[in-house]
Amino acid sequence: MSNENVLFQVEDDELTGAVQEDEVADSRKYLIFAVDDLKIGIDAEQVVELLNGYTATYLPMMPDYILGIFNMRGQIIPIMDIRLRLGKPPAEEGILIVIDYNNNQLGIQVDSVDLMLDIPNSSIVPIPSQSAQKLVSGMCTLPDGSGTMLVLDCEQLISHDYGA
């Protein structure tokens, strides 16, 4: 069994409450994480857990950005280093965000997790269709004035990286 330190876990009743609030306020909650000076947001409904102190088992013949797999309470979860996926040099360690998209789970190693914010749907603008960036579906200026957030497209991330 791996040495896991759970930093955050989303409960089903929390998700239900978040969905109801989102419908009323016409906004979504995003977990914002950092990769160098990039701020990237992921829909909070897709976040299962944040982990620190996990151990990855290396798998041969995988793309360099796949660090390996780990056992999370009996489930084998692949781990992707988002830094390598974005063409940046690897980090020594990071925080693991476990996401679930259409019953496919993936661990994403990130530098740090900043905060969770409600972002109005109307403030997110789509990425231009001619853009070669397929892992980002939109972007917005953060309401707290701390910069721009790119919206991570989990469907593209999962389908592109392990054939869902």
N, C-alpha and C positions, 0 to 999 in steps of 0.2 A: 504494500500500500504506500502511496506517495505521501510526502510530508506537505499537506496543504494547509494554508491559513486562509480561511474564508474572510474576505474583507466586506463583502456585500452579497446579499442573496435576495432575489425578488420573490415574494410570495404571491400566490395566485390571487388572493383577495386584494393585494396592492395593485396588481395589474388591472383588475376589474374596476377598481376605483379610479385609476388613472385613465382608463378608456372612457368612463362616464364623464370625467372632468374634461377630457380632450374634446368630446363631442359638444359639450356646452360651450367651451371657450374657443373652439376652432383653432386649437394649438396642439402640439405634441411635446412630450418630454424627450430630451436628448441627453445622453450621457456624453460629456465632452472630454476627450483625451488628447494628449499632446504627443507629437512626434517632432522633435526639435522645436521649431517655432510654429509649426503647423497645428492648428486646432481642428480636430475632426470630431464630428458628432455621429452618434449611432442612436437609432430609435430605441428608447428605454424599454419598450415592449419586447425587444429582441434580446435584451441582456438577461442572462440567467444568473451569473455570479461574477464577482471580481475575486481573483485569487492572488496570493503572494506566497512565495516559497514552494512552488510546485516543482516537480522533477519530470523532465521530458525524456522519453526513450527514443533514441535516434533510429530512423528508418533509412536504409540505403535506397539509392536510386529515386529520390524525391527531388523536386525543385529545391534550390538552396534556401528559399524563404519558408519552407516547411521544416520546422525545428524537430519534429517528431510527433509522438503521441504521449498522452498520459491517461491514467486511470482515475476517473472522477466517480467514486462510489459505484464501481462496476461498469461504467460506460467508458469506452475508449474514445477519446477526443483528440483529433489532430490539432497541432499548434502551429500557427503561422506567425512569423515575425513581420509585423506590418512595416517596420523600417526597411527590411530587405525587399519586401513586396513593392515599396515605393522607390526603390533604387538608392537607398541611403545605407551607410555602413551599419553593421550590427551593433547592438548595445550589449554590455555585459549581462545585465539583468533588467527585468521590468515587471510590470503588473499584467496579469492575464485576465482578459475579458472573455468570458465564455458566452457565446451567443447561440441562439436557436432561431433558425429561419426555416419554416416548413418542415419541422421535425429533423432538421440536419443541424448538428452541433459542431461548432468550431471554436477553438481558443485562439484569441488574437493577443500576441504580446505587444504591449505598448510601453512608452517611456513612463508616463504618469497619467493619472486620471485627475481632471481638474474639478468638474462640478456637473450637476444635473440642472438643466434649465428648461422652462417652458418656452418654446419658440412658436410664434404664430405661423400657421401654414402659409399665410399670404406673404410673409417676409422671405420665404425660401424661393430663390430663383433657380430655374434649371440650368444645367451646364449646356453650352451650345452643342447642337447635334453634330457638328463637324469636329468636335473635340476628340482627341485620341484617348482621353481619360475615361476609362470604362468603370472604374471602381467608385466614382463619385457621381451622385445623381443630382446634386444641387449645392447651393451655397447661400449664406446669409451673413449679415452683419449682426454680431451678438448684441442683445438688448442692453447689456451692462457696459457697452462701449469698449470691450477688451479686444476687439479685432474681428476677423472673419472666420466663420466656421464652414468647413466642407462637410457635406452630408455623405457618409459612407453608404454605398449601395450594397446591402448584404446579399441580395439575390445574385448580383454579378460576382461578388466575392466568393460565394459558396459554389455557384454553378461553374465558375471559371476555374476554381482551384481544386475541387475534388468531385467534379462530375455529378452533382445532384440533379 
